[in-house]
């Protein structure tokens, strides 16, 4: 019966990680550029168990990210963009590493640098984009950045391939074996932003399902504990 307790405990721990991921998805449903995480589960045989063992231990072994586009919202801001065809904008983090985002809410700082959430937006050659001293900034459908009638740069659009890691609320970076591929012919939609791709309704349904499974695991632990206690009482009575 002790094995049953351990199996149930593993199931409860795995569901706890799933509940955390779903709660994060739900909290960021309207966060621009947010990509939902999806935990992956596997079951393992205990050490030394043969193939005929009836005990399998579940575990959350990692989290994948849903890179599908989320719903868009019109803002009519000429510096708000949505990269087309599942592409990502390229920024440089405060530690100097590259990161990728679909949060296209760009701003211009006092030094006329193009920023996303305080991070410099990079061009196709990996350099920060700076605007001329004068001219209203805007972005056209080809990803060209303009200040009035003068072109200031070209947005560096990339496609993520393989595993990715989250490095910020709406920032991703290639994981082990993953890579970012430049997309020279990418396009953007100006005057729009993309919201998170985890809808509140789906997240709530997943949350209820995961919570019920977690409760079932906890109930199983309690049942096995009661059976163990009964076995001890019977042994004492003899």
LODO-413485 format. One record per residue: x, y, z of N, C-alpha, C in turn. Coordinates in steps of 0.2 Angstrom, whole numbers, padded with zeros to 4 digits, always signed. Each point is the difference from the previous one (the first is absolute). Layout:
# residues N
XYZXYZXYZ...
This chain:
# residues 238
+0004-0006+0000-0004+0006+0000+0004+0006+0000+0007+0000+0003+0004+0005-0001+0001+0002-0007+0001-0004-0004+0001+0001-0007-0006+0005-0003-0006-0002+0002-0006+0004-0002+0001+0007+0002+0002+0001+0006+0001+0007+0003+0005+0004-0004+0006-0003-0002+0005+0003-0004-0003+0002-0007-0003-0005-0003-0003+0001-0007-0005+0006+0001-0004+0000+0005-0005+0006+0000+0004+0006+0002+0005+0000+0004+0004+0006+0001+0003+0003-0006+0003-0004-0004+0003+0002-0007-0005+0003-0004-0006-0003+0000-0006+0003-0004-0002+0007+0002+0000+0001+0007-0002+0006+0003+0005+0005-0002+0007-0002+0001+0005+0005-0002+0000+0002-0007-0001-0005-0005-0001+0002-0007-0005+0005-0001-0006-0002+0003-0006+0005-0001+0001+0007+0003+0004+0000+0005+0002+0007+0003+0003+0004-0005+0005-0003-0004+0004+0004-0005-0005+0002-0005-0004-0005-0002-0005+0002-0005-0005+0006+0002-0002-0001+0006-0004+0006+0003+0003+0007+0000+0007-0001+0001+0004+0007+0000+0000+0002-0007+0001-0004-0005+0001+0002-0007-0007+0003-0002-0005-0003+0001-0007+0002-0002-0001+0007+0003+0001+0000+0007-0001+0007+0003+0004+0005-0003+0006-0001-0002+0004+0005-0003-0003+0002-0007-0002-0005-0004-0003+0001-0006-0007+0005+0001-0004-0002+0005-0006+0004+0001+0002+0007+0002+0005+0001+0004+0002+0007+0003+0002+0004-0006+0003-0003-0005+0003+0003-0006-0004+0000-0006-0006-0002+0000-0005+0000-0006+0000+0006-0004+0001+0006+0003-0001+0006-0004+0007+0003+0000+0006-0003+0002+0006+0003+0000+0003+0000-0008+0001+0005-0003+0002+0000-0007+0006-0004-0001+0000-0005-0005+0006-0004-0002+0001-0006+0005-0005-0001+0005+0001-0006+0004-0001-0006-0003+0004-0005+0001-0001-0007-0003-0001-0005+0006-0006-0004-0001-0002-0005+0005+0005-0005+0001+0001-0003+0006+0005-0005+0001-0005-0007+0001+0003-0005-0002-0004-0007+0000+0005-0005+0003-0001-0002+0007+0004-0005+0003-0001-0007-0004+0006-0003+0000+0000-0007-0003+0001-0005+0006-0004-0006-0001+0000-0005+0005+0003-0006-0002+0003-0004+0004+0002-0007-0002-0001-0004+0007+0000-0007-0001+0000-0004+0005+0006-0005+0000+0002-0001+0006+0006-0004+0001-0001-0006+0004+0004-0005-0001+0000-0006+0004+0005+0001+0006-0002-0002+0006+0005+0001+0006+0006-0004-0001+0006+0002+0003+0006-0003-0001+0000-0007+0002+0003-0004-0004+0000-0008+0001-0006-0003-0002-0006+0003-0003-0006-0003-0002+0001-0003-0006-0003-0006-0001-0001-0003-0007-0005+0003-0004+0000-0003-0007-0005+0003-0004-0007-0002+0002-0001-0005+0004-0007-0002+0002-0002+0004+0006+0004+0005+0003-0003+0003+0006-0006+0004-0002-0004+0000+0005-0007+0004+0000+0001+0007+0003+0005+0002+0002+0001+0007+0002+0004+0004-0004-0003+0006-0002+0003+0005-0005+0000+0006+0004+0005+0004+0000+0001+0006+0003-0001+0006-0005-0005+0004+0001+0000+0006-0005+0004+0006+0002+0002+0004-0005+0004+0006+0002-0001+0005-0006+0001+0006+0002+0000+0005-0005+0007+0001-0002+0002-0001-0006+0007-0001-0002+0002+0007-0004-0004+0004-0001+0002+0006-0004-0006+0004-0002+0001+0006-0003-0005+0004-0002+0001+0003-0007-0005-0001-0005+0001+0002-0006-0004+0007-0001+0001+0004-0005-0003+0006-0001-0004+0000-0006-0006+0002+0000-0005+0001-0006+0002+0006-0003+0003+0000-0006+0002+0006-0004-0005+0002-0005-0006-0003+0000-0005+0003-0004-0002+0007+0001-0002+0004-0005-0002+0007+0001-0006+0000+0005+0000+0006+0004-0006+0001+0004-0005+0005-0004-0005+0002+0003-0005+0005-0003+0004+0007+0000-0002+0004-0005+0003+0007-0001-0005+0005+0002+0002+0006+0002-0004+0005+0002+0003+0007-0004-0005+0003-0003+0002+0006-0003+0002+0006+0005+0005+0004-0001+0002+0005+0004+0001+0007-0004+0001-0001-0007+0001+0006-0004+0006+0004+0002+0005-0003+0004+0006+0003+0001+0005-0003-0005+0003+0005-0004+0005-0002-0005+0006-0004+0002+0001+0000+0006+0006-0004+0003-0002-0007+0003-0007-0001+0000-0002-0007+0002+0000-0005-0006+0003-0005+0000+0000-0005-0005-0001-0007+0002-0003-0004-0005+0000-0007+0001+0004-0004-0005+0005-0003+0001+0004-0004-0005-0005-0005-0003+0001+0000-0007-0004-0005-0004+0003-0007+0000-0004-0005-0001+0002-0007-0002+0004-0003+0006-0002+0001+0006+0003-0003+0006+0007+0003+0001+0002+0005-0002+0007+0003+0001+0000+0003+0006+0007+0002+0002+0001+0003+0007+0005+0006-0001-0002+0005+0004+0005+0006+0000+0006-0002+0004+0006+0003-0002+0006-0001+0004+0002+0006+0004+0001-0002+0007+0003+0005+0004+0006-0002+0004+0003+0005+0003+0006-0002+0004-0002+0001+0008+0001-0005+0004-0001+0001+0007+0005+0004+0003-0001+0001+0007+0004+0004+0004+0007-0004+0001+0000-0006-0001+0006-0004+0001+0004-0001-0006-0003+0003-0006+0004+0000-0006-0002-0006-0005-0004-0004+0003-0002-0006-0004-0006+0002-0005-0001-0004-0005-0006+0001-0005-0006-0003+0003-0006+0003-0001-0006-0003+0002-0005+0002-0006-0006-0004+0000-0005+0001-0005-0007+0001+0003-0004+0004-0004-0006+0002+0003-0005+0001-0005-0007-0001+0001-0005+0003-0004-0004+0005+0003+0003+0003+0005-0003+0006+0003+0003+0006-0004-0004+0002-0004+0003+0006-0005-0002+0007+0002-0001+0001+0007-0001+0007+0002+0007+0004+0001+0002+0003-0006+0006+0003+0000-0001+0008+0002+0005+0002+0003+0001+0007+0003+0006+0003-0003+0001+0007+0001+0006+0003-0002+0002+0004+0007+0007-0001+0002+0002+0003+0006+0003+0007-0002+0002+0003+0005+0003+0007-0001+0006+0000-0005+0004-0005-0001+0005-0001-0004-0002-0002-0007-0006-0001-0001-0003-0002-0007+0001-0007-0001+0001-0004+0005+0001-0007-0001-0007-0004+0000-0001-0005-0004-0006-0003-0001+0000-0006+0006-0005+0000+0004+0000-0005+0006-0006-0004+0000+0000-0006+0003-0005-0004+0002+0001-0001+0007-0005+0002+0005+0001-0001+0007+0007+0002+0003+0002+0005-0003+0007+0003+0002+0006-0004-0003-0001-0004-0004+0005-0004-0003+0001+0002-0008+0006+0001-0002+0001+0003-0007-0002-0005-0005-0004+0002-0005-0002-0004-0006+0006+0000-0005+0001-0006-0002+0006-0001-0005-0003-0001-0007+0005+0002-0004-0001-0001-0007+0002-0007-0003-0001-0001-0006+0002-0007-0003+0008-0001+0001+0004+0005+0001+0007-0002+0001+0002+0000+0008-0005+0000+0004+0001+0000+0007+0002+0006+0003-0001+0006-0003+0002+0007+0003-0007+0003+0003+0001+0004+0005-0006+0004+0002-0002+0005-0005-0006+0001+0000-0003+0005-0005-0001+0007+0003+0003+0005-0003+0000+0007+0003-0003+0004-0006-0004+0005+0002-0004+0004-0004+0004+0007-0001-0001+0003-0006+0003+0007-0001-0004+0005+0005+0004+0006+0001-0003+0004+0006-0007+0003-0002-0002+0000-0006-0007+0003-0002-0004-0005-0004-0006+0001+0000-0004-0004-0004-0004-0005+0004-0007-0001-0001-0004-0004+0003+0001-0007-0001+0001-0005+0005+0002-0007-0001-0006-0004-0002+0001-0005-0005-0005-0004-0002+0003-0006-0003-0003-0006-0001+0002-0006-0002-0005-0002-0006+0003-0002-0006-0004-0002-0005-0001-0007+0000-0004-0003-0005-0002-0007+0000+0006-0005-0001+0006+0003-0003+0006-0004-0002+0005+0000+0006-0002+0003+0006+0004+0001+0006+0005+0005-0001+0000+0005-0004+0004+0005-0001-0002+0006+0005+0005+0002+0004-0001+0005+0005+0001+0007-0003-0004+0005+0000+0001+0006-0003-0001+0006+0006+0004+0005-0002-0001+0007+0004-0002+0005-0005-0006+0001-0001-0002+0005-0005+0001-0004-0007+0003+0003-0004+0002-0003-0007+0007-0003+0000+0003-0001+0006+0007-0003+0000-0001-0007+0003+0003-0005-0003+0000-0007+0002+0006+0000+0005-0002-0003+0006+0005+0000+0006+0002-0007+0001-0003-0005-0003+0002-0007+0001-0005-0005-0002+0001-0006+0001-0004-0006-0002-0001-0004+0006-0006-0002+0002-0001-0004+0006+0003-0007-0001+0004-0003+0005+0003-0007-0001-0006-0005+0002-0003-0003-0005-0005-0005+0001+0003-0007+0000-0002-0004+0005+0003-0007+0000-0005-0005+0001+0001-0006-0002-0004-0006+0001+0003-0005+0005-0003-0001+0006+0003-0005+0005-0002-0007-0002+0006-0004+0000-0001-0007-0002+0003-0005+0006-0004-0005+0001+0003-0004+0006-0002+0002+0007+0003-0003+0005-0002+0002+0007+0001+0007+0001-0004+0003+0004+0001+0007+0003-0001+0001+0007+0003+0005+0003+0000+0001+0007-0003+0007+0001-0004+0001+0006-0002+0006+0001+0005+0004+0004+0001+0006-0002+0005+0005+0004-0003+0006+0002-0006+0001-0001-0004+0006+0003-0007-0002-0002-0005+0005+0003-0007-0002-0001-0002-0001-0007+0003+0004-0005-0002-0001-0007+0007-0001-0004+0005-0002+0003+0006-0001-0003+0002-0007+0000+0002-0003-0006+0002-0007-0001+0007+0000-0003+0004-0005+0001+0007-0001-0003+0000-0007-0002+0004-0002-0005+0001-0007-0002+0003-0004+0006-0003-0006+0001+0002-0005+0005+0006-0004-0002+0001-0005+0003+0005-0005-0002-0002-0003-0007+0004+0001-0005-0002-0003-0006-0004+0004-0004-0002+0006+0002-0005+0005-0003+0005+0005-0004-0004+0004-0004+0004+0005-0004-0005+0005-0002+0003+0006-0002-0004+0006-0002+0002+0001-0008-0004-0001-0004+0001+0001-0007-0002+0007-0003+0004+0004-0003-0002+0006-0003-0005-0001-0005-0005+0005-0001-0005+0000-0005+0001+0006-0004+0003+0000-0005+0002+0006-0004-0007+0003-0003-0004-0004-0002-0006+0002-0003-0007+0001+0004+0002+0001+0007-0006+0000+0005-0004+0006-0001-0006+0000+0002-0004+0006+0000-0003+0001+0007-0003+0006+0001-0003+0002+0007-0007+0003-0002-0004+0000+0005-0006+0004+0000+0000+0006+0005+0000+0006-0003+0001+0006+0005-0007+0002+0003+0001+0003+0006-0007+0003+0003-0003-0006+0004+0003-0005+0001-0003-0006+0004+0005-0003+0005-0003-0003+0005+0004-0004+0004-0003-0007+0001+0004-0005+0001-0002-0007+0001+0000-0001+0008-0006-0003+0002-0001-0002+0007+0003-0007+0001-0001-0002+0006+0002-0007+0002-0004-0005-0004+0003-0006-0001-0004-0005-0004-0003-0005+0005+0000+0001+0006-0004-0004+0005-0007+0003+0002-0005-0002-0003-0007+0003+0001-0002-0001+0007-0003+0004+0004-0002-0001+0006-0005-0006+0001-0005-0001-0005-0004-0005+0001+0003-0007+0000+0005-0001-0005+0004-0006+0000+0004-0001+0006+0003+0005+0002+0004+0000+0006-0004-0002+0006-0006+0002+0001-0004-0001+0006-0002-0008-0001-0002-0002-0006-0002-0007-0001+0006-0005+0002+0006+0002-0002+0006-0004+0002+0001+0000+0007-0001+0006+0003+0001+0001+0007-0004-0005+0004-0007+0000-0002-0005-0004+0004+0002-0007-0001+0002-0003-0006+0002-0006-0001+0006-0003+0004+0005+0005+0000+0006-0002+0003-0001+0000+0008-0004+0005+0002-0001+0000+0007-0004-0007+0003-0005-0002-0004-0003-0006+0001+0005-0006+0001+0004+0000-0005+0005-0006+0000+0005+0001+0006+0002+0006+0001+0004+0001+0006-0004-0003+0007-0006+0002+0000-0004-0002+0006-0001-0007+0000-0001-0004-0005+0000-0007-0001+0006-0003+0003+0006+0003-0002+0006-0003+0003+0001+0001+0007-0002+0006+0003+0000+0001+0007-0005-0005+0004-0005-0001-0003-0005-0005+0003+0003-0007+0000+0003-0002-0006+0003-0006+0000+0006-0001+0006+0004+0006+0001+0005-0001+0005-0004-0001+0007-0005+0004+0001-0004-0001+0006-0003-0007+0001-0002-0003-0005-0003-0006+0000+0005-0006+0002+0006+0001-0004+0006-0005+0002+0002+0001+0007+0000+0006+0002+0003+0001+0007-0005-0003+0005-0007+0001-0001-0005-0004+0004+0001-0007+0000+0001-0003-0006+0001-0007-0001+0006-0003+0004+0006+0004+0000+0006-0001+0004-0001+0000+0007-0004+0005+0002-0002+0000+0007-0004-0006+0003-0005-0002-0005-0004-0005+0002+0004-0007+0001+0005+0000-0005+0004-0006+0000+0004-0001+0006+0003+0006+0002+0004+0000+0007-0005-0002+0006-0006+0003+0000-0004-0002+0005-0002-0007+0001-0001-0003-0006-0002-0007-0001+0006-0004+0003+0006+0002-0002+0006-0004+0002+0001+0001+0008-0001+0005+0002+0000+0001+0008-0005-0004+0003-0006-0001-0003-0005-0004+0004+0001-0007+0000+0004-0002-0005+0002-0008+0000+0006-0001+0005
